[in-house]
Amino acid sequence: MSDSPTSDALVPVTVLTGFLGAGKTTMLNHILTAQHGRKYAVVVNEYGELGIDNDLVVDTDEEVFEMNNGCICCTVRGDLIRILTSLMKRRGKFDGIIIETTGLADPAPVAQTFFADEDVRSKTRLDAVVTVIDAMNIEQTLKESPEAHQQVAFADVLILNKTDLADEAQLEAVEKTLKSINSIAPVHRTKKGNVKLTDVLDQGGFDLERVLKNMPEFLEHPEHKHEADISSVSLSLKTPLDANKFQLWISALLQEKGADMLRTKGILNFEGQPDRFAFQAVHMMADGDSIGPWKENEPRESRLVFIGRNLNRPQLRRGFESCAIA
Ligand SMILES: Nc1nc2c(ncn2[C@@H]2O[C@H](COP(=O)(O)OP(=O)(O)OP(=O)(O)O)[C@@H](O)[C@H]2O)c(=O)[nH]1
């Protein structure tokens, strides 16, 4: 589709999508720290009232805009348009925009923003929808979550991540499944999001015509529902945590309820530790890392977000509070 002004004058936008915990932020960090001589403005949208992702995106010169309190494809779409419009006023400061959606976002309405909003359309160009796939969990996720299916179907590029957690036969089976949903998008395998930049950036254009062929209603107001049974619980605690108690509690919890716990992430304040600790889990598989000191004027407060099914808020709160130092 050629539109005036010429596409060179338009800022390229990459939409990074993929189900909860697939590795979007990990890949984003890989892109931001790579030597490409470019500067990206980053928009991060997450599900759950307490923002965590902002702390997990690497500290580079990049400007990171955080959008919480809703999913980018529904309630906060107006916010996205406002952020893009204000970014465009500082057009010369960056070469492109990367938007990381929540793991539950349907990419279609996000992509639609770049065609439906006149102001956005005249200044930006959707370069590609890149979908990150968790090689270990995707088959199960596709059975349970229509959003995951949409994310694969709608992708211009598919990144098959976490290849270290699956063997060759499993990877081939997943590739076959992906091809059966989206036969056009190339599939690139990665570990820890170590993608080749040329595989995801400068893809030269989201193919509107292909999408219109499959989804003639794309430019209208799409009907869009989230799975009603997925919810989030956000907890915070000012009293420092006892690291041992936390480890025991969270391991037992994930062991018992891991199937329902789609995603857990937190920034934790452990007693006696100068640094923030980032805790993360996808189902039962957890990891964690120190992520540097608390920022000046930042309250030393632990924040923990659960996203999943059948979450029992009072029980989770009681469990979390029981990890506080005595
Ligand atoms: N073993 C393994 N773990 C990975 C890989 N990529 C990411 N992870 C881990 O998977 C977890 C989720 O990674 P993120 O990059 O935060 O995933 P995300 O898609 O941004 O998650 P949400 O934004 O919460 O949906 C983290 O604990 C990562 O360290 C990989 O290739 N292999």
Ligand as a Chemical Component Dictionary entry (heavy atoms), coordinates in Angstrom:
data_LIG
# 
_chem_comp.id                   LIG 
_chem_comp.type                 NON-POLYMER 
_chem_comp.pdbx_formal_charge   0 
_chem_comp.three_letter_code    LIG 
# 
loop_
_chem_comp_atom.comp_id 
_chem_comp_atom.atom_id 
_chem_comp_atom.alt_atom_id 
_chem_comp_atom.type_symbol 
_chem_comp_atom.charge 
_chem_comp_atom.model_Cartn_x 
_chem_comp_atom.model_Cartn_y 
_chem_comp_atom.model_Cartn_z 
_chem_comp_atom.pdbx_ordinal 
LIG N1  N1  N 0 14.833 -21.394 29.623 1  
LIG C1  C1  C 0 14.510 -20.269 28.996 2  
LIG N2  N2  N 0 13.898 -19.280 29.674 3  
LIG C2  C2  C 0 13.590 -18.143 29.010 4  
LIG C3  C3  C 0 13.900 -17.966 27.636 5  
LIG N3  N3  N 0 13.474 -16.744 27.255 6  
LIG C4  C4  C 0 12.919 -16.169 28.353 7  
LIG N4  N4  N 0 12.994 -17.002 29.419 8  
LIG C5  C5  C 0 12.471 -16.790 30.795 9  
LIG O1  O1  O 0 11.050 -16.809 30.715 10 
LIG C6  C6  C 0 10.478 -15.892 31.656 11 
LIG C7  C7  C 0 9.557  -14.926 30.923 12 
LIG O2  O2  O 0 10.328 -14.113 30.057 13 
LIG P1  P1  P 0 9.840  -12.649 29.625 14 
LIG O3  O3  O 0 10.796 -12.147 28.600 15 
LIG O4  O4  O 0 9.630  -11.794 30.816 16 
LIG O5  O5  O 0 8.441  -12.995 28.983 17 
LIG P2  P2  P 0 7.296  -11.989 28.485 18 
LIG O6  O6  O 0 6.723  -12.579 27.268 19 
LIG O7  O7  O 0 7.844  -10.601 28.380 20 
LIG O8  O8  O 0 6.291  -12.075 29.710 21 
LIG P3  P3  P 0 4.942  -11.179 29.953 22 
LIG O9  O9  O 0 5.273  -9.778  29.520 23 
LIG O10 O10 O 0 4.708  -11.279 31.403 24 
LIG O11 O11 O 0 3.871  -11.804 29.156 25 
LIG C8  C8  C 0 11.643 -15.201 32.331 26 
LIG O12 O12 O 0 11.874 -15.858 33.560 27 
LIG C9  C9  C 0 12.809 -15.410 31.357 28 
LIG O13 O13 O 0 14.064 -15.435 32.012 29 
LIG C10 C10 C 0 14.555 -19.041 26.918 30 
LIG O14 O14 O 0 14.844 -19.003 25.716 31 
LIG N5  N5  N 0 14.827 -20.155 27.676 32 
# 
loop_
_chem_comp_bond.comp_id 
_chem_comp_bond.atom_id_1 
_chem_comp_bond.atom_id_2 
_chem_comp_bond.value_order 
_chem_comp_bond.pdbx_ordinal 
LIG N1  C1  SING 1  
LIG C1  N2  DOUB 2  
LIG C1  N5  SING 3  
LIG N2  C2  SING 4  
LIG C2  C3  DOUB 5  
LIG C2  N4  SING 6  
LIG C3  N3  SING 7  
LIG C3  C10 SING 8  
LIG N3  C4  DOUB 9  
LIG C4  N4  SING 10 
LIG N4  C5  SING 11 
LIG C5  O1  SING 12 
LIG C5  C9  SING 13 
LIG O1  C6  SING 14 
LIG C6  C7  SING 15 
LIG C6  C8  SING 16 
LIG C7  O2  SING 17 
LIG O2  P1  SING 18 
LIG P1  O3  DOUB 19 
LIG P1  O4  SING 20 
LIG P1  O5  SING 21 
LIG O5  P2  SING 22 
LIG P2  O6  DOUB 23 
LIG P2  O7  SING 24 
LIG P2  O8  SING 25 
LIG O8  P3  SING 26 
LIG P3  O9  DOUB 27 
LIG P3  O10 SING 28 
LIG P3  O11 SING 29 
LIG C8  O12 SING 30 
LIG C8  C9  SING 31 
LIG C9  O13 SING 32 
LIG C10 O14 DOUB 33 
LIG C10 N5  SING 34 
# 
